[in-house]
Amino acid sequence: MTGSDSRRMQEPEAPLESEFASPFEVLEPRELASPLVFSSPHSGRVYPAAFLAAARLDAAALRRSEDAYVDELFAAATAVGAPLLRAHFPRAYLDLNREPYELDPKLFEGELPPFANVRSLRVAAGLGTIPRVVADAREIYAGRLSVDEALRRIESLYKPYHASLRGLMERAQERFGVAVLVDCHSMPSSSAREPSLAARGDKRRLDFVIGDRYGASAAPGLVEGVEERLRARGHHVQRNRPYAGGFITEHFGRPAAGWHAIQIEVSRGLYMDEATLERGPRFAAIAADLAGVVAGLAQDCDKIFGGPRRMAAE
């Protein structure tokens, strides 16, 4: 999976809309040189015609839930010898940062399977695996969906993406003795406020939120290094508030088993026009800042996990 080929495409396991012939991809480094694995599950921007026809919202409204351009912001992953997995399908169509079957009874015709989680807080908010609403709580669909449609999306998109991510983590651990996942996201600038600061009247907005499930998903040194480098570049950074990491960080973050996971949320106001969804004048600068963070994180992996563990894996 390494070498001159920089990309590995994963085909779906079930029939899909024609627009999803390649629903996600792995951008591979020329040489695998780091235990880091990057994932961008919400930056997909391929909206199939059938989905748009079933929606009461237009494409511009649906894109409010998208982590636009986050995969591009973290493109430096391959330069440090790490892969970057990115979805092409949008979050409004299927949310990869949920349990596989967090399904909202209000959205579907017919009875959901007994193994579906219909009572999570995310489902209650309309933000399950198949979202009922976009980020601003506007209903996505003009009518209800069939249960079969939900299961089709999960089988043909969700499960293959997670299988690919798991495979990348297993490969990293086999090669380096450890695997470190960086789950890449963006947040609306309107919600990028740290609650305790807001309560004290501090009007500064957060630039980045680093999530490690309150210390449960990653070695402290990894998170501290990311925060220090972002602050050194003048950014306002907070840990775990208001975003501690979603299902991916929780599921793949198992330090005792050698799997570490951190979530990085970037304020969209830093790098894009949130009204027009166009890249902003600081896009290149923020991408450069993140390239420095990525390079530093690779060095931290060498310091924290290098030496005997790496030699044992070789």
Backbone torsions as a table, in degrees:
resi	resn	phi	psi	omega
1	MET	NA	-4.0	174.4
2	THR	-107.9	-176.9	179.3
3	GLY	111.9	-152.9	-174.6
4	SER	-69.1	-27.3	178.9
5	ASP	-74.8	123.9	-178.1
6	SER	-97.1	-5.5	-176.9
7	ARG	-135.5	142.0	172.8
8	ARG	-126.3	120.8	-179.0
9	MET	-93.0	145.6	179.2
10	GLN	-116.5	121.7	-179.2
11	GLU	-83.8	149.1	179.4
12	PRO	-71.2	163.1	-178.6
13	GLU	-98.9	-2.7	-179.2
14	ALA	-146.7	160.6	-179.6
15	PRO	-57.9	141.9	-177.3
16	LEU	-132.8	171.4	166.7
17	GLU	-56.6	147.1	-175.8
18	SER	-59.2	-28.3	-179.4
19	GLU	-67.3	-16.0	-176.7
20	PHE	-105.4	34.0	176.2
21	ALA	-57.7	-34.4	173.6
22	SER	-125.8	86.5	-171.8
23	PRO	-71.1	-22.4	175.7
24	PHE	-157.4	170.4	-179.4
25	GLU	-150.9	159.5	172.6
26	VAL	-111.0	121.9	170.9
27	LEU	-87.0	113.3	-174.5
28	GLU	-96.2	146.4	172.6
29	PRO	-75.8	162.4	175.5
30	ARG	-63.1	-35.1	177.9
31	GLU	-140.6	129.9	178.3
32	LEU	-72.8	112.9	-171.7
33	ALA	-131.0	5.6	-174.5
34	SER	-147.8	147.7	175.1
35	PRO	-75.9	0.4	-179.7
36	LEU	-71.6	143.3	172.3
37	VAL	-134.2	127.8	-178.9
38	PHE	-108.9	140.0	179.7
39	SER	-132.2	132.9	176.0
40	SER	-124.7	85.0	-172.4
41	PRO	-81.4	-13.4	-173.6
42	HIS	-117.5	10.6	-177.1
43	SER	-95.1	4.3	179.8
44	GLY	-62.4	140.0	-177.1
45	ARG	-136.9	31.1	173.5
46	VAL	-102.3	110.3	-176.7
47	TYR	-106.1	105.6	-175.5
48	PRO	-66.7	149.9	-177.4
49	ALA	-58.8	-40.3	-178.8
50	ALA	-64.0	-37.1	177.7
51	PHE	-66.0	-46.2	179.5
52	LEU	-63.3	-35.6	179.6
53	ALA	-67.7	-31.0	-179.5
54	ALA	-84.9	-11.3	-175.6
55	ALA	-89.9	149.4	172.7
56	ARG	-89.0	-9.3	-179.8
57	LEU	-104.4	153.7	175.5
58	ASP	-86.0	173.7	-175.6
59	ALA	-60.3	-36.5	-179.4
60	ALA	-63.1	-40.7	178.8
61	ALA	-69.5	-39.6	179.8
62	LEU	-63.9	-31.4	-177.6
63	ARG	-71.3	-7.7	177.8
64	ARG	-63.7	-21.7	178.6
65	SER	-89.6	-6.7	-173.6
66	GLU	-81.0	139.8	171.2
67	ASP	-86.1	71.8	-170.4
68	ALA	-58.7	129.2	171.5
69	TYR	68.8	7.8	-179.2
70	VAL	-62.3	-35.9	177.2
71	ASP	-60.9	-34.3	178.1
72	GLU	-72.9	-36.1	179.7
73	LEU	-62.9	-30.4	-177.6
74	PHE	-104.3	20.9	-177.4
75	ALA	-62.9	-17.6	179.5
76	ALA	-68.1	-6.5	179.6
77	ALA	-53.8	-45.7	-175.8
78	THR	-67.9	-25.5	-179.8
79	ALA	-67.7	-23.1	178.6
80	VAL	-100.1	10.8	176.8
81	GLY	84.7	28.7	-179.4
82	ALA	-123.0	149.5	177.2
83	PRO	-83.5	155.6	175.1
84	LEU	-126.5	115.4	176.5
85	LEU	-95.1	128.8	-179.9
86	ARG	-137.4	139.8	176.7
87	ALA	-82.5	146.8	172.2
88	HIS	-98.0	-26.7	178.9
89	PHE	-81.1	152.3	-172.3
90	PRO	-85.3	157.9	178.4
91	ARG	-61.4	-34.7	-179.7
92	ALA	-64.0	-22.4	179.9
93	TYR	-87.4	-41.2	179.9
94	LEU	-159.5	128.5	-177.7
95	ASP	-101.8	112.2	-178.0
96	LEU	-75.9	-13.0	-177.6
97	ASN	-98.0	39.0	176.7
98	ARG	-131.2	167.0	167.0
99	GLU	-59.9	158.0	-177.1
100	PRO	-63.2	-27.2	-174.9
101	TYR	-128.3	44.2	170.5
102	GLU	-83.3	93.9	-170.0
103	LEU	-118.8	137.1	-173.2
104	ASP	-93.7	113.1	-179.6
105	PRO	-57.1	-26.3	-179.5
106	LYS	-68.7	-18.0	-173.8
107	LEU	-93.3	-19.2	-168.2
108	PHE	-117.8	144.8	169.8
109	GLU	-84.0	134.8	178.3
110	GLY	92.4	176.9	-174.6
111	GLU	-89.1	131.2	177.0
112	LEU	-75.0	153.7	179.5
113	PRO	-62.9	153.4	-175.6
114	PRO	-64.0	-21.5	-179.7
115	PHE	-83.7	-4.3	179.6
116	ALA	-69.2	139.9	174.0
117	ASN	-90.2	103.3	-175.8
118	VAL	-104.2	5.0	-172.0
119	ARG	-122.0	9.2	179.9
120	SER	-71.1	160.1	178.0
121	LEU	-62.4	-33.8	179.8
122	ARG	-68.4	-40.1	175.1
123	VAL	-62.7	-43.2	179.8
124	ALA	-59.7	-30.9	178.7
125	ALA	-85.0	-0.9	-178.2
126	GLY	82.6	15.1	-173.1
127	LEU	-119.5	50.4	178.4
128	GLY	-82.4	-164.0	-178.6
129	THR	-60.5	-41.1	169.1
130	ILE	-105.6	98.9	-172.8
131	PRO	-63.2	142.6	174.0
132	ARG	-92.2	-26.3	-178.0
133	VAL	-130.9	160.1	170.0
134	VAL	-87.7	-179.1	-170.5
135	ALA	-58.5	-29.2	-179.3
136	ASP	-94.0	21.4	174.2
137	ALA	69.5	20.5	175.4
138	ARG	-88.7	134.9	-178.8
139	GLU	-62.6	134.7	-178.1
140	ILE	-80.5	-46.4	-167.2
141	TYR	-100.2	149.3	175.8
142	ALA	-77.5	-26.0	178.5
143	GLY	-144.3	-173.6	-179.5
144	ARG	-83.4	158.2	176.4
145	LEU	-102.5	159.5	173.9
146	SER	-80.0	153.0	175.6
147	VAL	-63.0	-36.2	178.8
148	ASP	-60.1	-36.0	179.0
149	GLU	-64.6	-41.5	177.5
150	ALA	-61.3	-46.8	-178.6
151	LEU	-66.0	-34.0	177.7
152	ARG	-62.9	-44.6	179.2
153	ARG	-64.3	-40.1	-179.1
154	ILE	-66.1	-45.4	-177.9
155	GLU	-69.0	-38.9	-171.8
156	SER	-92.7	-16.3	-177.6
157	LEU	-124.8	-55.8	-175.2
158	TYR	-60.9	-54.6	-174.7
159	LYS	-65.1	-42.4	176.4
160	PRO	-63.3	-37.8	178.3
161	TYR	-62.2	-47.9	-178.4
162	HIS	-67.7	-33.0	176.0
163	ALA	-65.6	-38.9	177.7
164	SER	-65.6	-42.6	178.9
165	LEU	-63.9	-41.8	177.8
166	ARG	-62.1	-40.8	179.0
167	GLY	-62.8	-38.4	178.1
168	LEU	-66.9	-38.2	177.4
169	MET	-67.1	-41.5	178.7
170	GLU	-64.4	-40.4	178.2
171	ARG	-62.4	-44.6	179.5
172	ALA	-61.7	-43.7	-179.1
173	GLN	-66.7	-39.0	178.5
174	GLU	-63.0	-37.8	-176.5
175	ARG	-80.0	-40.7	-170.2
176	PHE	-115.9	-4.3	-178.9
177	GLY	84.9	-4.6	-178.1
178	VAL	-157.7	156.1	176.1
179	ALA	-133.3	137.3	-176.6
180	VAL	-127.9	111.2	-179.8
181	LEU	-91.8	133.7	171.3
182	VAL	-115.3	110.5	-179.1
183	ASP	-94.6	119.4	-165.9
184	CYS	-104.2	126.4	-175.5
185	HIS	-143.0	171.4	171.4
186	SER	-130.7	160.7	-179.3
187	MET	-133.4	144.7	175.5
188	PRO	-60.6	139.7	-179.3
189	SER	-64.2	-25.8	-179.6
190	SER	-67.1	-25.0	180.0
191	SER	-102.4	-0.4	-176.7
192	ALA	-84.2	64.3	178.5
193	ARG	-127.6	134.4	177.6
194	GLU	-84.1	121.7	-171.3
195	PRO	-53.5	-44.4	-176.5
196	SER	-67.6	-34.2	176.9
197	LEU	-68.3	-43.0	179.5
198	ALA	-61.2	-37.2	179.7
199	ALA	-65.4	-26.6	178.8
200	ARG	-92.6	6.6	177.8
201	GLY	84.2	10.0	177.7
202	ASP	-75.9	117.3	-175.2
203	LYS	-91.4	1.6	178.5
204	ARG	-64.4	140.0	176.0
205	ARG	-97.4	151.8	178.1
206	LEU	-75.6	140.0	173.6
207	ASP	-92.0	-38.8	-179.0
208	PHE	-140.3	144.3	169.9
209	VAL	-124.0	126.0	179.5
210	ILE	-104.9	122.5	-178.1
211	GLY	-110.0	131.6	174.2
212	ASP	-135.2	28.6	179.5
213	ARG	54.1	44.6	178.6
214	TYR	55.8	43.6	175.2
215	GLY	90.2	-2.7	-173.8
216	ALA	-87.5	-18.4	-169.0
217	SER	-107.4	-7.3	-175.8
218	ALA	-156.9	157.1	174.6
219	ALA	-62.8	136.7	-176.9
220	PRO	-55.4	-36.7	-177.1
221	GLY	-62.2	-31.6	178.0
222	LEU	-64.2	-48.1	-177.7
223	VAL	-67.7	-42.8	-179.8
224	GLU	-60.9	-40.2	179.6
225	GLY	-63.9	-41.6	177.5
226	VAL	-62.1	-47.0	-178.6
227	GLU	-62.4	-45.3	-177.9
228	GLU	-61.2	-42.0	-178.1
229	ARG	-70.2	-36.3	177.2
230	LEU	-68.5	-41.0	178.6
231	ARG	-66.5	-35.6	178.1
232	ALA	-63.6	-22.9	177.3
233	ARG	-94.3	12.6	173.2
234	GLY	87.7	13.5	-176.7
235	HIS	-93.0	149.5	175.8
236	HIS	-90.3	116.3	-170.9
237	VAL	-122.6	140.6	176.1
238	GLN	-132.6	149.2	178.0
239	ARG	-104.6	126.6	170.3
240	ASN	69.0	-7.4	178.4
241	ARG	-127.1	121.9	6.3
242	PRO	-92.9	10.1	-176.9
243	TYR	-127.4	110.7	-177.3
244	ALA	-93.6	-5.1	-175.3
245	GLY	113.2	136.4	-177.1
246	GLY	-93.9	-153.2	-175.3
247	PHE	-59.4	-41.3	-177.1
248	ILE	-63.0	-46.6	179.4
249	THR	-63.0	-42.7	180.0
250	GLU	-67.1	-43.3	-174.3
251	HIS	-72.0	-40.1	-176.5
252	PHE	-94.4	-10.1	-179.8
253	GLY	-89.2	94.4	-179.1
254	ARG	-134.6	74.9	-174.1
255	PRO	-54.3	-35.0	-179.2
256	ALA	-63.4	-25.6	178.7
257	ALA	-96.8	4.3	179.3
258	GLY	88.2	9.8	177.0
259	TRP	-111.0	121.4	178.4
260	HIS	-114.8	148.1	-179.2
261	ALA	-146.6	132.4	173.0
262	ILE	-129.5	149.4	176.5
263	GLN	-109.7	134.8	176.5
264	ILE	-117.7	120.8	176.1
265	GLU	-106.9	126.8	179.0
266	VAL	-108.0	130.8	176.3
267	SER	-66.2	126.6	-176.9
268	ARG	-63.9	-29.4	179.6
269	GLY	-63.6	-18.3	178.5
270	LEU	-69.3	-36.6	-166.6
271	TYR	-126.8	-3.4	-177.8
272	MET	-148.8	162.2	171.5
273	ASP	-85.4	111.6	-174.4
274	GLU	-70.9	-17.2	177.5
275	ALA	-82.7	-44.1	-177.1
276	THR	-96.6	-12.7	-176.9
277	LEU	64.1	23.9	176.7
278	GLU	-94.9	151.3	176.2
279	ARG	-60.3	139.3	-178.0
280	GLY	-92.7	176.3	-177.8
281	PRO	-65.9	-19.7	-179.3
282	ARG	-96.5	8.1	-175.7
283	PHE	-56.1	-51.2	-177.3
284	ALA	-62.9	-36.8	-179.2
285	ALA	-67.8	-41.4	179.3
286	ILE	-68.1	-39.5	176.4
287	ALA	-61.4	-38.5	178.4
288	ALA	-67.2	-40.2	176.3
289	ASP	-59.9	-43.3	-179.2
290	LEU	-70.5	-31.7	174.8
291	ALA	-61.3	-39.7	176.2
292	GLY	-65.6	-38.5	177.8
293	VAL	-65.8	-43.3	179.5
294	VAL	-61.8	-45.4	178.7
295	ALA	-61.7	-42.5	178.5
296	GLY	-65.7	-36.5	179.4
297	LEU	-66.6	-37.4	175.6
298	ALA	-62.5	-39.6	177.6
299	GLN	-66.3	-39.5	178.5
300	ASP	-63.2	-37.6	176.9
301	CYS	-60.5	-41.0	177.7
302	ASP	-61.9	-42.8	-178.0
303	LYS	-69.7	-42.4	-174.1
304	ILE	-80.3	-39.5	-172.5
305	PHE	-115.6	0.6	-174.7
306	GLY	-73.8	-162.1	176.5
307	GLY	71.6	-129.5	-172.4
308	PRO	-57.8	-37.9	-178.0
309	ARG	-64.3	-43.5	-179.6
310	ARG	-66.6	-43.0	-178.3
311	MET	-62.7	-35.8	179.9
312	ALA	-67.2	-26.7	-177.3
313	ALA	-84.1	-16.4	-174.3
314	GLU	-85.6	NA	NA
